[in-house]
Amino acid sequence: MEFIAKTFFGLEETLEKELLALGAEKTKILKRAVSFKGDQELLYKANLHLRTAIRILSPIHVFKANNEDDLYKGVMKFDWSKYMNLEDTFSIQSTVYSSTFTHSKYVALKTKDAIVDQFRNQTGKRPDVNVQNPDIVIQVHIAEKLVTLSLDSTGESLHKRGYRPPGHIAPVNEILAAGIILMSGWKPDKPLIDFMCGSGTFLMEAALIGKNMPPAANRKDFAFMNWPDYDAELWQSVKEKAQQHKTNFTSKIYAFDKMPKAISTARYNIEGAGMED
């Protein structure tokens, strides 16, 4: 199976190294993404282990569209009952780089209409759209006239590790922080010093790397759990293997900041994640 891991500009090579370490095959660096091949277990491992990925997509249908009618027909042509049913809620997210299709929201609307119409024509009923908490997330990517439909296996962005309190916004994204640490050449057998630690994002990401802990270990939900082929036993096995590969981190992480509030916030985040040591 082919997958696409999305990331930030500049982190593509670092992400590719992570994927190869997990056992990915036929990796290819794209713009803000890396494509790769693997099985269902690798998909689960990628969502759990990747530190520099935003989300993992599974392409399911590719076609060319010269206009909005072609887009509608191309989406209608695909059998959506393979991946969702009437009880599933869904949402559409679109990314457009095209001189023909210039409005991403309109592309999402046409895609939604085609999916809804297919179910209505076949069953007389339609699945509902849920923007906030959908069961199935569909990504539409258009490069000029090439349309790629993908299932989002991740759901909420992978930068939401689960160690930060709800509603707290960090100045530095967790994925970017992890990428900077990995690119810096720092190794867990050396101390790490952050003279402007802020809320502690670099500290937490370094601790996760030092302990060889999956960054998404505290996540409860992933979009792939709503897929028809979700294998709960395989997912549990992937998580158990990850726990077995945790290591003891014997070096020290030192943090400083001139703002007392930053220090207290960093300490709170560290304690909440059980990283006091």
DRENZAFI-710078 format. One record per residue (C-alpha): residue number from 1; residue in one letter; x negated, y, z. Coordinates in nm, 3 decimals. Each point is the difference from the previous one (the first is absolute). Layout:
N
+-----+---------+---------+---------+---------+
| num | residuo |    east |   north |      up |
+-----+---------+---------+---------+---------+
| NUM |       A |       X |       Y |       Z |
...
+-----+---------+---------+---------+---------+
***
This chain:
277
+-----+---------+---------+---------+---------+
| num | residuo |    east |   north |      up |
+-----+---------+---------+---------+---------+
|   1 |       M |   0.000 |   0.000 |   0.000 |
|   2 |       E |  -0.112 |   0.355 |  -0.069 |
|   3 |       F |   0.020 |   0.274 |   0.261 |
|   4 |       I |  -0.095 |   0.366 |   0.026 |
|   5 |       A |  -0.141 |   0.157 |   0.316 |
|   6 |       K |   0.053 |   0.377 |   0.016 |
|   7 |       T |  -0.250 |   0.228 |   0.172 |
|   8 |       F |  -0.132 |   0.357 |   0.013 |
|   9 |       F |  -0.224 |   0.150 |  -0.267 |
|  10 |       G |  -0.362 |  -0.085 |   0.076 |
|  11 |       L |   0.072 |  -0.317 |   0.199 |
|  12 |       E |   0.050 |  -0.233 |  -0.299 |
|  13 |       E |  -0.344 |  -0.168 |   0.021 |
|  14 |       T |   0.028 |  -0.045 |   0.376 |
|  15 |       L |   0.344 |  -0.156 |  -0.042 |
|  16 |       E |  -0.132 |  -0.234 |  -0.270 |
|  17 |       K |  -0.273 |  -0.122 |   0.240 |
|  18 |       E |   0.265 |  -0.069 |   0.263 |
|  19 |       L |   0.209 |  -0.197 |  -0.249 |
|  20 |       L |  -0.295 |  -0.209 |  -0.116 |
|  21 |       A |  -0.083 |  -0.081 |   0.362 |
|  22 |       L |   0.356 |  -0.131 |   0.042 |
|  23 |       G |  -0.036 |  -0.227 |  -0.304 |
|  24 |       A |   0.166 |   0.210 |  -0.270 |
|  25 |       E |  -0.080 |  -0.087 |  -0.360 |
|  26 |       K |  -0.028 |   0.202 |  -0.322 |
|  27 |       T |  -0.001 |   0.335 |   0.179 |
|  28 |       K |   0.014 |   0.315 |  -0.213 |
|  29 |       I |  -0.041 |   0.357 |   0.120 |
|  30 |       L |   0.282 |   0.229 |  -0.112 |
|  31 |       K |   0.088 |   0.361 |   0.080 |
|  32 |       R |   0.068 |   0.006 |   0.375 |
|  33 |       A |   0.056 |  -0.376 |  -0.009 |
|  34 |       V |  -0.159 |  -0.341 |  -0.052 |
|  35 |       S |   0.171 |  -0.286 |  -0.183 |
|  36 |       F |  -0.078 |  -0.356 |   0.103 |
|  37 |       K |   0.123 |  -0.357 |  -0.026 |
|  38 |       G |   0.080 |  -0.247 |   0.273 |
|  39 |       D |   0.267 |  -0.214 |   0.160 |
|  40 |       Q |   0.271 |   0.069 |   0.258 |
|  41 |       E |  -0.242 |  -0.052 |   0.287 |
|  42 |       L |  -0.231 |   0.267 |  -0.141 |
|  43 |       L |   0.295 |   0.240 |  -0.025 |
|  44 |       Y |   0.068 |  -0.050 |   0.370 |
|  45 |       K |  -0.370 |   0.034 |   0.087 |
|  46 |       A |  -0.028 |   0.319 |  -0.205 |
|  47 |       N |   0.285 |   0.165 |   0.192 |
|  48 |       L |  -0.145 |  -0.110 |   0.332 |
|  49 |       H |  -0.373 |   0.060 |  -0.052 |
|  50 |       L |  -0.061 |   0.280 |  -0.250 |
|  51 |       R |  -0.119 |   0.318 |   0.168 |
|  52 |       T |  -0.011 |   0.226 |  -0.306 |
|  53 |       A |   0.325 |  -0.103 |  -0.174 |
|  54 |       I |   0.318 |   0.206 |   0.016 |
|  55 |       R |   0.229 |  -0.276 |  -0.127 |
|  56 |       I |  -0.004 |  -0.321 |  -0.206 |
|  57 |       L |   0.218 |  -0.025 |  -0.311 |
|  58 |       S |   0.107 |  -0.306 |  -0.196 |
|  59 |       P |   0.069 |   0.082 |  -0.368 |
|  60 |       I |   0.302 |  -0.193 |  -0.128 |
|  61 |       H |   0.094 |   0.158 |  -0.335 |
|  62 |       V |  -0.183 |   0.206 |  -0.262 |
|  63 |       F |   0.149 |   0.155 |  -0.313 |
|  64 |       K |  -0.022 |   0.305 |  -0.228 |
|  65 |       A |   0.258 |   0.278 |   0.000 |
|  66 |       N |   0.020 |   0.282 |  -0.255 |
|  67 |       N |   0.289 |   0.175 |   0.174 |
|  68 |       E |   0.241 |  -0.026 |   0.291 |
|  69 |       D |   0.223 |  -0.250 |  -0.182 |
|  70 |       D |  -0.299 |  -0.231 |  -0.049 |
|  71 |       L |  -0.079 |   0.035 |   0.369 |
|  72 |       Y |   0.354 |  -0.091 |   0.101 |
|  73 |       K |   0.013 |  -0.299 |  -0.239 |
|  74 |       G |  -0.343 |  -0.123 |   0.107 |
|  75 |       V |   0.099 |   0.000 |   0.367 |
|  76 |       M |   0.336 |  -0.163 |  -0.082 |
|  77 |       K |  -0.175 |  -0.276 |  -0.195 |
|  78 |       F |  -0.180 |  -0.127 |   0.307 |
|  79 |       D |   0.181 |  -0.253 |   0.223 |
|  80 |       W |   0.013 |   0.177 |   0.337 |
|  81 |       S |   0.182 |  -0.287 |   0.168 |
|  82 |       K |  -0.339 |  -0.175 |   0.026 |
|  83 |       Y |  -0.111 |   0.252 |   0.260 |
|  84 |       M |   0.313 |   0.143 |   0.163 |
|  85 |       N |   0.368 |  -0.066 |   0.059 |
|  86 |       L |   0.313 |   0.202 |   0.069 |
|  87 |       E |  -0.068 |   0.007 |   0.374 |
|  88 |       D |  -0.344 |   0.156 |  -0.045 |
|  89 |       T |  -0.043 |   0.375 |   0.015 |
|  90 |       F |  -0.264 |   0.151 |  -0.225 |
|  91 |       S |  -0.183 |   0.320 |  -0.088 |
|  92 |       I |  -0.190 |   0.120 |  -0.305 |
|  93 |       Q |  -0.330 |   0.187 |   0.009 |
|  94 |       S |  -0.148 |   0.132 |  -0.323 |
|  95 |       T |  -0.334 |   0.131 |  -0.123 |
|  96 |       V |  -0.011 |   0.159 |  -0.345 |
|  97 |       Y |  -0.294 |   0.101 |  -0.220 |
|  98 |       S |   0.174 |   0.060 |  -0.332 |
|  99 |       S |   0.079 |   0.269 |  -0.255 |
| 100 |       T |   0.330 |  -0.177 |  -0.072 |
| 101 |       F |   0.115 |  -0.060 |   0.358 |
| 102 |       T |  -0.069 |   0.313 |   0.204 |
| 103 |       H |   0.232 |  -0.035 |   0.300 |
| 104 |       S |  -0.077 |  -0.280 |   0.245 |
| 105 |       K |   0.332 |   0.033 |   0.184 |
| 106 |       Y |   0.194 |  -0.037 |  -0.325 |
| 107 |       V |  -0.202 |  -0.314 |  -0.083 |
| 108 |       A |   0.091 |  -0.140 |   0.342 |
| 109 |       L |   0.367 |   0.084 |  -0.059 |
| 110 |       K |   0.011 |  -0.174 |  -0.340 |
| 111 |       T |  -0.173 |  -0.305 |   0.147 |
| 112 |       K |   0.251 |  -0.012 |   0.285 |
| 113 |       D |   0.291 |   0.030 |  -0.242 |
| 114 |       A |  -0.125 |  -0.290 |  -0.211 |
| 115 |       I |  -0.042 |  -0.231 |   0.301 |
| 116 |       V |   0.339 |   0.091 |   0.145 |
| 117 |       D |   0.172 |  -0.041 |  -0.338 |
| 118 |       Q |  -0.155 |  -0.344 |  -0.051 |
| 119 |       F |   0.141 |  -0.129 |   0.329 |
| 120 |       R |   0.335 |   0.168 |  -0.061 |
| 121 |       N |   0.030 |  -0.155 |  -0.348 |
| 122 |       Q |  -0.083 |  -0.347 |   0.133 |
| 123 |       T |   0.187 |  -0.001 |   0.331 |
| 124 |       G |   0.233 |   0.297 |   0.007 |
| 125 |       K |  -0.190 |   0.132 |   0.303 |
| 126 |       R |  -0.322 |   0.194 |   0.054 |
| 127 |       P |  -0.281 |   0.012 |   0.259 |
| 128 |       D |  -0.039 |   0.318 |   0.204 |
| 129 |       V |  -0.284 |   0.248 |  -0.004 |
| 130 |       N |  -0.174 |   0.069 |   0.332 |
| 131 |       V |  -0.273 |   0.261 |  -0.018 |
| 132 |       Q |  -0.096 |  -0.016 |   0.368 |
| 133 |       N |  -0.026 |  -0.373 |   0.071 |
| 134 |       P |   0.054 |  -0.210 |  -0.315 |
| 135 |       D |  -0.037 |  -0.377 |  -0.021 |
| 136 |       I |  -0.159 |   0.019 |  -0.345 |
| 137 |       V |  -0.226 |   0.281 |  -0.120 |
| 138 |       I |  -0.051 |   0.028 |  -0.377 |
| 139 |       Q |  -0.284 |   0.204 |  -0.146 |
| 140 |       V |   0.025 |   0.144 |  -0.352 |
| 141 |       H |  -0.324 |   0.110 |  -0.166 |
| 142 |       I |   0.001 |   0.165 |  -0.343 |
| 143 |       A |  -0.322 |   0.072 |  -0.186 |
| 144 |       E |   0.109 |   0.182 |  -0.318 |
| 145 |       K |   0.241 |  -0.263 |  -0.142 |
| 146 |       L |  -0.112 |  -0.306 |   0.199 |
| 147 |       V |   0.238 |  -0.083 |   0.284 |
| 148 |       T |  -0.105 |  -0.228 |   0.286 |
| 149 |       L |   0.254 |  -0.117 |   0.257 |
| 150 |       S |  -0.144 |  -0.132 |   0.324 |
| 151 |       L |   0.119 |  -0.124 |   0.335 |
| 152 |       D |  -0.152 |   0.178 |   0.298 |
| 153 |       S |  -0.118 |  -0.274 |   0.237 |
| 154 |       T |  -0.099 |   0.241 |   0.277 |
| 155 |       G |   0.288 |   0.232 |   0.086 |
| 156 |       E |  -0.126 |   0.277 |   0.226 |
| 157 |       S |  -0.348 |   0.117 |  -0.096 |
| 158 |       L |  -0.285 |  -0.210 |   0.139 |
| 159 |       H |  -0.146 |   0.309 |   0.165 |
| 160 |       K |   0.263 |  -0.055 |   0.271 |
| 161 |       R |  -0.210 |  -0.244 |   0.200 |
| 162 |       G |   0.232 |  -0.017 |   0.297 |
| 163 |       Y |  -0.244 |   0.134 |   0.259 |
| 164 |       R |   0.116 |   0.363 |  -0.020 |
| 165 |       P |   0.315 |   0.120 |   0.184 |
| 166 |       P |   0.302 |   0.063 |  -0.228 |
| 167 |       G |   0.018 |   0.356 |  -0.126 |
| 168 |       H |  -0.368 |   0.077 |   0.063 |
| 169 |       I |  -0.176 |   0.133 |  -0.310 |
| 170 |       A |  -0.377 |  -0.031 |  -0.032 |
| 171 |       P |  -0.200 |   0.263 |  -0.192 |
| 172 |       V |  -0.196 |  -0.283 |  -0.164 |
| 173 |       N |   0.187 |  -0.290 |  -0.159 |
| 174 |       E |  -0.095 |  -0.340 |   0.143 |
| 175 |       I |  -0.079 |  -0.140 |  -0.345 |
| 176 |       L |  -0.231 |   0.290 |  -0.079 |
| 177 |       A |  -0.171 |  -0.031 |   0.338 |
| 178 |       A |  -0.061 |  -0.373 |  -0.052 |
| 179 |       G |  -0.130 |   0.066 |  -0.351 |
| 180 |       I |  -0.245 |   0.263 |   0.122 |
| 181 |       I |  -0.131 |  -0.236 |   0.268 |
| 182 |       L |  -0.040 |  -0.288 |  -0.246 |
| 183 |       M |  -0.174 |   0.225 |  -0.253 |
| 184 |       S |  -0.232 |   0.151 |   0.264 |
| 185 |       G |  -0.195 |  -0.322 |   0.039 |
| 186 |       W |   0.074 |  -0.024 |   0.373 |
| 187 |       K |  -0.027 |  -0.351 |   0.142 |
| 188 |       P |   0.167 |  -0.123 |   0.319 |
| 189 |       D |  -0.340 |  -0.087 |   0.154 |
| 190 |       K |  -0.077 |   0.374 |   0.020 |
| 191 |       P |   0.163 |   0.268 |   0.218 |
| 192 |       L |   0.243 |   0.246 |  -0.157 |
| 193 |       I |   0.026 |   0.364 |   0.110 |
| 194 |       D |   0.286 |   0.237 |  -0.092 |
| 195 |       F |  -0.068 |   0.355 |   0.120 |
| 196 |       M |   0.344 |   0.128 |  -0.107 |
| 197 |       C |   0.223 |  -0.298 |   0.076 |
| 198 |       G |   0.339 |   0.176 |  -0.005 |
| 199 |       S |   0.274 |  -0.257 |   0.059 |
| 200 |       G |  -0.247 |  -0.287 |  -0.041 |
| 201 |       T |   0.071 |  -0.134 |  -0.349 |
| 202 |       F |  -0.366 |  -0.067 |  -0.081 |
| 203 |       L |  -0.046 |  -0.163 |   0.341 |
| 204 |       M |   0.292 |  -0.235 |  -0.049 |
| 205 |       E |  -0.097 |  -0.097 |  -0.354 |
| 206 |       A |  -0.360 |  -0.062 |   0.106 |
| 207 |       A |   0.118 |  -0.215 |   0.291 |
| 208 |       L |   0.219 |  -0.207 |  -0.233 |
| 209 |       I |  -0.293 |  -0.049 |  -0.237 |
| 210 |       G |  -0.235 |  -0.083 |   0.287 |
| 211 |       K |   0.237 |  -0.262 |   0.139 |
| 212 |       N |   0.082 |  -0.129 |  -0.351 |
| 213 |       M |   0.367 |   0.054 |   0.081 |
| 214 |       P |   0.254 |   0.034 |  -0.282 |
| 215 |       P |   0.118 |   0.363 |  -0.016 |
| 216 |       A |   0.361 |  -0.114 |  -0.043 |
| 217 |       A |  -0.007 |  -0.249 |   0.288 |
| 218 |       N |   0.255 |   0.206 |   0.195 |
| 219 |       R |   0.240 |   0.042 |  -0.293 |
| 220 |       K |   0.331 |  -0.181 |   0.043 |
| 221 |       D |   0.158 |   0.041 |  -0.344 |
| 222 |       F |  -0.116 |  -0.029 |  -0.359 |
| 223 |       A |   0.216 |   0.024 |  -0.312 |
| 224 |       F |  -0.105 |  -0.348 |  -0.118 |
| 225 |       M |   0.191 |  -0.144 |   0.296 |
| 226 |       N |   0.322 |   0.082 |  -0.190 |
| 227 |       W |  -0.107 |  -0.178 |  -0.319 |
| 228 |       P |   0.175 |  -0.328 |  -0.092 |
| 229 |       D |  -0.333 |  -0.191 |   0.005 |
| 230 |       Y |  -0.113 |   0.129 |   0.341 |
| 231 |       D |  -0.189 |  -0.277 |   0.180 |
| 232 |       A |   0.017 |   0.064 |   0.375 |
| 233 |       E |  -0.230 |  -0.294 |   0.081 |
| 234 |       L |  -0.266 |   0.120 |  -0.242 |
| 235 |       W |   0.019 |   0.352 |   0.143 |
| 236 |       Q |  -0.038 |  -0.135 |   0.353 |
| 237 |       S |  -0.301 |  -0.206 |  -0.114 |
| 238 |       V |  -0.163 |   0.309 |  -0.154 |
| 239 |       K |   0.043 |   0.193 |   0.326 |
| 240 |       E |  -0.134 |  -0.286 |   0.212 |
| 241 |       K |  -0.311 |  -0.033 |  -0.217 |
| 242 |       A |  -0.059 |   0.372 |   0.034 |
| 243 |       Q |   0.010 |  -0.028 |   0.379 |
| 244 |       Q |  -0.256 |  -0.280 |  -0.011 |
| 245 |       H |  -0.247 |   0.223 |  -0.187 |
| 246 |       K |   0.000 |   0.283 |   0.252 |
| 247 |       T |  -0.348 |   0.082 |   0.130 |
| 248 |       N |  -0.146 |   0.151 |   0.314 |
| 249 |       F |  -0.103 |   0.360 |  -0.052 |
| 250 |       T |  -0.298 |   0.067 |   0.228 |
| 251 |       S |  -0.110 |   0.342 |  -0.128 |
| 252 |       K |   0.137 |   0.329 |   0.134 |
| 253 |       I |   0.227 |   0.261 |  -0.155 |
| 254 |       Y |  -0.051 |   0.352 |   0.138 |
| 255 |       A |   0.252 |   0.278 |  -0.050 |
| 256 |       F |  -0.011 |   0.373 |   0.072 |
| 257 |       D |   0.230 |   0.296 |  -0.061 |
| 258 |       K |   0.011 |   0.353 |   0.142 |
| 259 |       M |   0.380 |  -0.014 |   0.023 |
| 260 |       P |   0.128 |  -0.172 |   0.316 |
| 261 |       K |   0.330 |  -0.080 |  -0.172 |
| 262 |       A |  -0.184 |  -0.189 |  -0.275 |
| 263 |       I |  -0.187 |  -0.207 |   0.256 |
| 264 |       S |   0.322 |  -0.087 |   0.187 |
| 265 |       T |   0.175 |  -0.092 |  -0.328 |
| 266 |       A |  -0.290 |  -0.218 |  -0.111 |
| 267 |       R |  -0.007 |  -0.171 |   0.340 |
| 268 |       Y |   0.377 |  -0.058 |  -0.019 |
| 269 |       N |  -0.027 |  -0.157 |  -0.347 |
| 270 |       I |  -0.291 |  -0.220 |   0.107 |
| 271 |       E |   0.182 |  -0.126 |   0.309 |
| 272 |       G |   0.318 |  -0.058 |  -0.199 |
| 273 |       A |  -0.191 |  -0.226 |  -0.237 |
| 274 |       G |  -0.170 |  -0.190 |   0.281 |
| 275 |       M |  -0.343 |   0.123 |  -0.112 |
| 276 |       E |  -0.121 |   0.142 |   0.333 |
| 277 |       D |  -0.314 |  -0.216 |  -0.014 |
+-----+---------+---------+---------+---------+
***
